[in-house]
Amino acid sequence: MRPFPVPGNGAGARRLLGPFGGFIAFALACAADASAAPEVFQVDPELSSAEFAVSYFGFARQHGRFGRTEGTIVLDPEDHTGSVDLVVDATTIDTGWSLRDAWLRGEHMFDVARFPVVRFRATQLVFNQTRLIGVSGMLTVRDVTRPVVLKIEHMQCTPEADATHDGCGAGVASTIKRSDFGMTSALGLVGDEVALSFRVRAYRVQPQARLVQPSGSEFTPAK
């Protein structure tokens, strides 16, 4: 996620968020049986993350990431309905420099002491027949909520090696202005426009399984 300015959701192998877009891939898993009940997916917080990039000094570009995202995704391709609720742990922000990360977590930026999570909730899912092709929703940062449209970059579902889970992964991208969320510190040095990208890994939840809902105000501790 992240409207995040700073300077910095560069994650390398596991990219944010959220974070927030893997749900598109999950539609493909449902397409084979559109008459079935809604499909429910649980986001793997250890394998999902959000990344961001922002300009600084007008010519360079800083990348960063949030290392942990949790959430639930529900899709009903037949009725063209569903829900997406993703929560990003803002305390896991990482730009590769501890001093900058401390500033980002501070009161002038994410203020994680008061607002430890960034949250995305979908308000509209767009389907082409049984395939999900678009998502828009509301992004909340520092208790400020703004509309966001996500662009699908890629999506893929593959069975796990042990055949116990259907694993889906996807990435989406968006662009926001950090000032829209009250983060106006150092605007003369650090750009206002922030490029976001979310990489989500999720697993289909069996009917008898207990679904873990995103915690909202507090993030579920890593195990």
N, C-alpha and C positions, 0 to 999 in steps of 0.2 A: 502497500500500500502503500504510494502513499503520497500524499500531498505533501510531499515532504520535501522539503526544501532543502535544505541543507546541503544540504550538502551532502547529499548523498545518496533499491531493494535489490545491490549488486551481488548476486549470489552465486555465481558460478554454477555448480552442479544442481543446486536446488532453489530455484527462484520462486514471490509475494503475493500468491497473498493470495494472501486473501488469502491470492490470493485471491482471488475473487473471481475467477472465471472458469474453473475446471468443470463447472456444471454443464458447460456446453457439450463436452465430450460425453457426458453421461447420457445425453439424449440418444446417442448412437446405440447405446446398449439397450435402450427401450424400443428402438425402431422395429426390432425383429418380432415384437409381440405387442402391438399397439392396443390390443384389447385387454391386456393385463392391468392389474391394479397399479396405482402410482408407484414409481420406483423411488426408493429412498437410498441416499448415499451419505456416508460419514466421511468427512474430510480427515485425512491423516495429518495431525499437527506437526509430526516430525519430518514429514516429506513435502510439506507445503510452505510456501513463503511468498513474500512480496518484494519487488525491487523498485527502485526509483532512480531517476537521473535528473540533474538540474545544472544549469550553467552557473559559472562564477567568474567574476572579473570580466564578463562579457565575451570570453573566448574559450575558456576551458570548460570541461564537463566533469561533474562529480557524480559517482555512482554509490549507491548504498542499498541495504536490504533490511527487511524484518525477517527474523529467522523462524517465526512460529505462527501458524494460522490454524484455526479450528472452525468447524461449522457443519451444517447439514444442508443437503440439497434434495428436493423432492420434485420429480418430474412426472407428468401425466401427458404423454404425447397424443393420446387419443382425444382428450378434452382440451388440449392446448393450455394446460394450467400447470402450476407448480410454485415452488418457493425456493429462495436461496437466502441463507443467513450465514455470513462469514465474519469471523472475529480475528483481528490481527493483534498480536501482542506487541504493543508499541515499545515496551521496555527492551525488546530484543534488537533494536535498531543497531546497525553496524555499518560504518563507513570505512573501517580500517584504521581509524585514528581515535584513540580513547578520549582525547580532549574534545574533539569535535562531537563525538557521540554523547559526551556528558552535556555539551551545550544543547544538542538536539533534544535530549531528554528533559532539559530544564524548562523553567516557567515561560521563557520567551518563545519556545517552540512547541514541542508536543506536551510539555508539562505532565509527564507520565505519573508524577506523584498524585495528581488529581484525575488524570484521564489516561489510565493505563492501556486502553484498547482503542483500536480503530475498527469501525464496524460498517459492513455493507449489507443492505437488505434490498433484494430485487423488488421492483414494482411492476415490471412488465417483462414477460417472456414471449419472444416471437418465434413461431414455428413455421417451417415449410413442410407441410404434410406432418410427418411424425418426427421431423428433425428440428431440433432447436437451433436457430440461426442468429439470435440476437438477445441481448439482455440490457435492460436499463434499471437503475435503482437509485437508492439514496446512500451516500457515504457520510459517515459521522466521524469527525475528528475534533478533539477538544470540545465536545458537546455542541458542535456546530454541524448541521446537516445540510448537504447540498446534493443536487441531482448529478448523476454520473452515467455516461453511456460507455459500455464496454465493447471493444472491437475484438472479434474472434481471430486468433492467430493460428492456432493448431489445436487438434484434439485427437485422442486415440484411447481405445479401451482394449485391454489384453488380459487374459486369464493369468492368475498367479501360478508360479511353478508348482505349488502344492495343491492347486485346483480347489482351494477352499474359499477363494475370494475372486470376484471380478474387479480388477483394478482399472481405474480410468484416470487419465491425466490430461491436462489442457493448459493453455496459456492464453491470456487476453491482455489487451493494453488499453490505456486511456491517458488523457492529459487533463490536469487540473491546475488551478491557481492556488497557491498556498495562502495567499492573502484572503481568499474567500473563506478560509477557516480560522482567521484571526492570527495567522503566523506572518507578521509583517517585519520581524526583526531582520536587519541587514539586507533590506531589499536593494540597496544601492550596490551591494557586492555580490549577493547571491540572487539568482533569477527567481522570478515569481512563478513562471510556468514550470510544472513538474511532470515529467513523463513517468507513468506507472506501468508496471507489468506484473502480472500475477501468475504463479505456477502452482497448480493445485493437484494433489494426488488424493483420490478418494476411493472408497470401497462400498460395494453394494451391501446394504444391511438386510439380513434375512428377517422374515416376518417375526420370528420368535426372539430376535435379538433386541437388546435394550439400547435405544437410541440415546446418545449423549448430546444434549442440547448445548449450544453456545452459552457461555455463562453470563455474558452481558457486561456488567460492571467490573467483574473480576475474571481474570483468565485462569483456565484450568491449569494447575501446576504441571510442569513436565515430569514424567515418571523416570 
